[in-house]
């Protein structure tokens, strides 16, 4: 199974999920939860993410978003990079 997102409609709204390795409950700690929130805020403010909704579970995250600049794949890469650095 491919790990790359296939986003053919650059204007589209997407639902994506991210899971931690081995589904380890990482986001139960406040510091890691806040890292996700801060990364989402950064993407909304500076990267052009239109965030319709999100759900942070102990071991995974769901996002419903759209990219203002028609670059959803790049936007997700930036979100993951900012989050990984923070965590």
Backbone as a chain_set.jsonl record, in Angstrom:
{"seq": "XXXXXXXXXXXXXXXXXXXXXXXXXXXXXXXXXXXXXXXXXXXXXXXXXXXXXXXXXXXXXXXXXXXXXXXXXXXXXXXXXXXXXXX", "coords": {"N": [[0.843, -1.184, 0.0], [0.566, 2.19, -0.851], [2.158, 4.972, 0.687], [2.015, 7.55, -0.02], [0.033, 10.41, -0.56], [-2.607, 10.663, -2.845], [-3.669, 13.166, -4.479], [-5.661, 14.354, -6.628], [-7.469, 16.381, -7.347], [-6.77, 19.508, -6.947], [-8.156, 21.648, -5.924], [-9.845, 20.516, -4.17], [-11.524, 19.333, -1.141], [-10.192, 17.551, 1.513], [-10.139, 14.519, 3.419], [-8.034, 13.204, 5.757], [-6.028, 10.804, 7.519], [-3.698, 10.242, 10.124], [-1.528, 8.003, 11.655], [0.252, 6.918, 14.557], [3.402, 5.204, 14.825], [3.072, 1.772, 15.205], [0.697, 2.252, 16.468], [0.933, 3.574, 18.928], [-0.032, 5.173, 21.919], [0.433, 8.315, 21.819], [-0.54, 10.922, 21.92], [-1.785, 11.388, 24.341], [-0.424, 12.722, 26.214], [-0.108, 16.013, 27.345], [1.831, 17.811, 26.314], [2.506, 16.785, 23.781], [0.05, 16.798, 22.547], [-0.409, 19.561, 22.457], [1.629, 20.242, 20.694], [0.625, 19.324, 18.27], [-1.648, 20.96, 18.007], [-0.395, 23.486, 17.836], [1.075, 23.151, 15.455], [-1.004, 22.87, 13.626], [-2.151, 25.415, 13.869], [-0.05, 26.984, 12.886], [0.049, 26.095, 10.219], [-2.445, 26.95, 9.349], [-2.256, 29.754, 9.635], [0.129, 30.543, 8.257], [0.647, 28.854, 6.088], [-1.543, 28.491, 4.483], [-3.692, 26.729, 5.013], [-6.99, 25.64, 5.02], [-8.928, 24.749, 7.49], [-11.41, 22.581, 8.209], [-12.227, 20.793, 10.096], [-11.061, 18.722, 12.804], [-9.792, 15.855, 14.566], [-8.251, 14.697, 17.344], [-6.972, 11.815, 18.398], [-5.836, 9.337, 20.823], [-3.808, 7.836, 19.47], [-3.856, 8.565, 16.829], [-4.732, 10.924, 14.187], [-7.295, 12.844, 12.667], [-8.024, 14.812, 9.864], [-9.856, 17.351, 8.193], [-9.578, 19.179, 5.485], [-8.596, 21.924, 3.291], [-6.514, 23.29, 0.74], [-5.498, 26.554, 0.339], [-3.693, 27.504, -1.547], [-3.698, 25.611, -3.482], [-2.093, 23.311, -3.074], [-2.191, 20.688, -1.692], [-0.717, 18.316, -1.062], [1.899, 19.207, -0.541], [1.313, 20.887, 1.584], [0.49, 19.062, 3.582], [2.933, 17.741, 3.924], [4.469, 19.787, 5.041], [3.049, 20.219, 7.412], [3.423, 17.748, 8.728], [6.218, 17.786, 8.982], [6.675, 20.05, 10.627], [5.318, 19.196, 12.915], [6.709, 16.852, 13.592], [9.227, 17.891, 14.232], [8.589, 19.426, 16.472], [7.678, 17.507, 18.267]], "CA": [[0.0, 0.0, 0.0], [1.339, 3.41, -0.958], [2.044, 5.921, 1.787], [1.886, 8.881, -0.588], [-1.338, 10.817, -0.807], [-2.916, 10.914, -4.243], [-4.631, 14.259, -4.472], [-5.792, 14.748, -8.026], [-8.227, 17.625, -7.422], [-6.039, 20.439, -6.083], [-9.136, 22.542, -5.304], [-10.73, 19.702, -3.349], [-11.454, 19.214, 0.308], [-9.7, 16.204, 1.782], [-10.141, 13.89, 4.734], [-6.839, 12.369, 5.901], [-5.738, 10.269, 8.851], [-2.31, 9.91, 10.419], [-1.411, 7.148, 12.842], [1.6, 6.776, 15.074], [4.011, 3.901, 14.583], [2.527, 0.717, 16.075], [-0.496, 2.794, 17.121], [1.283, 3.909, 20.312], [-0.804, 6.325, 22.421], [1.354, 9.435, 22.016], [-1.21, 12.205, 22.123], [-2.431, 11.479, 25.648], [0.369, 13.687, 26.989], [-0.468, 17.392, 26.978], [2.894, 18.447, 25.524], [2.409, 16.312, 22.404], [-1.239, 17.303, 22.061], [-0.195, 20.977, 22.136], [2.466, 20.315, 19.493], [-0.293, 19.166, 17.129], [-2.456, 22.182, 17.928], [0.469, 24.566, 17.357], [1.379, 22.9, 14.047], [-2.212, 23.208, 12.867], [-2.268, 26.882, 13.874], [0.98, 27.478, 11.969], [-0.388, 25.806, 8.85], [-3.591, 27.812, 9.032], [-1.821, 31.146, 9.544], [1.232, 30.842, 7.354], [0.776, 27.93, 4.952], [-2.749, 28.504, 3.655], [-4.596, 25.608, 5.261], [-8.359, 25.895, 5.455], [-9.214, 23.589, 8.331], [-12.841, 22.461, 8.476], [-12.41, 20.015, 11.316], [-10.007, 17.768, 13.142], [-10.025, 15.044, 15.749], [-6.989, 14.141, 17.828], [-7.189, 10.621, 19.207], [-4.572, 8.997, 21.493], [-2.769, 7.291, 18.599], [-4.011, 9.014, 15.45], [-5.324, 12.238, 13.949], [-8.12, 12.994, 11.466], [-8.127, 16.196, 9.406], [-10.697, 17.691, 7.054], [-8.943, 20.452, 5.13], [-8.438, 22.345, 1.903], [-5.328, 24.132, 0.583], [-5.788, 27.801, -0.375], [-2.761, 27.685, -2.65], [-3.831, 24.437, -4.359], [-0.928, 22.448, -2.867], [-2.513, 19.879, -0.517], [0.345, 17.37, -0.723], [2.971, 19.996, 0.076], [0.797, 21.363, 2.861], [0.58, 17.951, 4.531], [4.342, 17.522, 4.209], [4.898, 20.847, 5.967], [2.414, 19.949, 8.706], [4.116, 16.615, 9.345], [7.579, 18.203, 9.319], [6.603, 20.933, 11.803], [4.9, 18.398, 14.052], [7.807, 15.943, 13.96], [10.263, 18.686, 14.906], [8.087, 19.834, 17.789], [7.568, 16.334, 19.148]], "C": [[0.886, 1.245, 0.0], [1.103, 4.319, 0.244], [1.903, 7.348, 1.282], [0.416, 9.189, -0.844], [-1.517, 11.118, -2.289], [-4.045, 11.938, -4.286], [-4.705, 14.838, -5.873], [-6.522, 16.069, -8.205], [-7.597, 18.616, -6.45], [-6.953, 21.447, -5.398], [-9.984, 21.821, -4.264], [-10.528, 19.829, -1.854], [-11.132, 17.759, 0.61], [-9.87, 15.806, 3.232], [-8.924, 12.982, 4.781], [-6.708, 11.919, 7.349], [-4.26, 9.976, 8.958], [-2.305, 9.054, 11.671], [0.045, 7.092, 13.274], [2.11, 5.37, 14.763], [3.52, 2.929, 15.646], [1.314, 1.185, 16.894], [-0.249, 3.087, 18.612], [0.519, 5.169, 20.718], [0.139, 7.476, 22.802], [0.619, 10.687, 22.481], [-2.014, 12.288, 23.413], [-1.67, 12.449, 26.551], [0.109, 15.09, 26.45], [0.577, 18.048, 26.075], [2.822, 18.038, 24.05], [1.107, 16.763, 21.754], [-1.083, 18.767, 21.636], [0.689, 21.156, 20.909], [1.611, 20.194, 18.234], [-1.105, 20.444, 16.925], [-1.634, 23.343, 17.374], [0.83, 24.387, 15.884], [0.183, 23.22, 13.16], [-2.394, 24.724, 12.781], [-1.259, 27.501, 12.908], [0.558, 27.273, 10.519], [-1.565, 26.678, 8.432], [-3.136, 29.239, 8.786], [-0.861, 31.407, 8.4], [1.287, 29.988, 6.098], [-0.477, 27.833, 4.098], [-3.677, 27.319, 3.826], [-5.967, 26.129, 5.683], [-8.782, 24.635, 6.196], [-10.69, 23.584, 8.686], [-13.117, 21.692, 9.758], [-11.229, 19.099, 11.552], [-10.411, 17.014, 14.4], [-8.688, 14.415, 16.126], [-7.32, 13.024, 18.798], [-5.86, 10.252, 19.864], [-3.455, 8.522, 20.555], [-2.884, 7.734, 17.138], [-4.766, 10.333, 15.374], [-6.149, 12.179, 12.668], [-8.176, 14.484, 11.138], [-9.089, 16.283, 8.227], [-10.246, 19.087, 6.634], [-8.968, 20.691, 3.628], [-7.212, 23.254, 1.863], [-5.685, 25.364, -0.245], [-4.953, 27.924, -1.639], [-2.697, 26.466, -3.573], [-2.603, 23.528, -4.299], [-1.152, 21.52, -1.668], [-1.411, 18.906, -0.107], [1.488, 18.085, -0.017], [2.549, 20.501, 1.453], [0.866, 20.273, 3.932], [2.028, 17.647, 4.894], [4.856, 18.542, 5.212], [4.303, 20.641, 7.363], [3.151, 18.832, 9.436], [5.527, 16.99, 9.789], [7.576, 19.078, 10.574], [6.233, 20.148, 13.059], [6.02, 17.476, 14.531], [8.915, 16.693, 14.692], [9.841, 19.056, 16.317], [8.041, 18.669, 18.767], [8.934, 15.735, 19.381]], "O": [[1.844, 1.332, 0.768], [-0.014, 4.419, 0.752], [1.692, 8.264, 2.076], [-0.343, 8.328, -1.289], [-0.666, 11.757, -2.908], [-5.22, 11.6, -4.144], [-3.911, 15.7, -6.25], [-6.216, 16.811, -9.138], [-7.868, 18.563, -5.25], [-6.566, 22.043, -4.393], [-10.761, 22.457, -3.553], [-9.521, 20.349, -1.372], [-11.726, 16.848, 0.033], [-9.763, 16.625, 4.144], [-8.784, 12.088, 3.946], [-7.208, 12.563, 8.271], [-3.637, 9.516, 8.001], [-3.005, 9.354, 12.638], [0.955, 7.206, 12.453], [1.328, 4.465, 14.472], [3.55, 3.229, 16.839], [0.962, 0.566, 17.898], [-1.127, 2.869, 19.447], [0.436, 6.123, 19.945], [0.577, 7.589, 23.947], [1.11, 11.421, 23.338], [-2.848, 13.183, 23.557], [-2.216, 12.937, 27.541], [0.108, 15.311, 25.239], [0.213, 18.777, 25.153], [3.054, 18.865, 23.169], [1.067, 17.07, 20.563], [-1.57, 19.162, 20.577], [0.52, 22.119, 20.161], [1.853, 20.889, 17.247], [-1.228, 20.942, 15.805], [-2.12, 24.101, 16.534], [0.885, 25.366, 15.14], [0.34, 23.775, 12.073], [-2.753, 25.248, 11.726], [-1.589, 28.444, 12.19], [0.694, 28.175, 9.692], [-1.655, 27.093, 7.277], [-3.58, 29.874, 7.829], [-1.017, 32.377, 7.658], [1.929, 30.382, 5.124], [-0.466, 27.148, 3.075], [-4.377, 26.939, 2.887], [-6.08, 26.955, 6.589], [-8.969, 23.581, 5.589], [-11.17, 24.479, 9.382], [-14.127, 21.92, 10.423], [-10.496, 18.746, 10.628], [-11.247, 17.465, 15.183], [-8.077, 13.697, 15.335], [-7.872, 13.252, 19.874], [-4.832, 10.815, 19.487], [-2.28, 8.779, 20.818], [-2.084, 7.315, 16.302], [-5.354, 10.794, 16.352], [-5.749, 11.538, 11.697], [-8.355, 15.316, 12.028], [-9.128, 15.397, 7.374], [-10.5, 20.064, 7.338], [-9.301, 19.819, 2.827], [-6.905, 23.919, 2.852], [-6.122, 25.243, -1.389], [-5.436, 28.387, -2.673], [-1.754, 26.314, -4.349], [-2.128, 23.037, -5.324], [-0.375, 21.563, -0.714], [-1.194, 18.696, 1.086], [1.986, 17.605, 1.001], [3.359, 20.532, 2.38], [1.26, 20.543, 5.067], [2.323, 17.328, 6.046], [5.597, 18.194, 6.131], [4.974, 20.863, 8.37], [3.467, 18.956, 10.62], [5.98, 16.562, 10.851], [8.383, 18.868, 11.479], [6.769, 20.403, 14.138], [6.25, 17.339, 15.733], [9.477, 16.185, 15.662], [10.646, 19.005, 17.247], [8.332, 18.83, 19.953], [9.059, 14.74, 20.095]]}, "num_chains": 1, "name": "protein.A"}
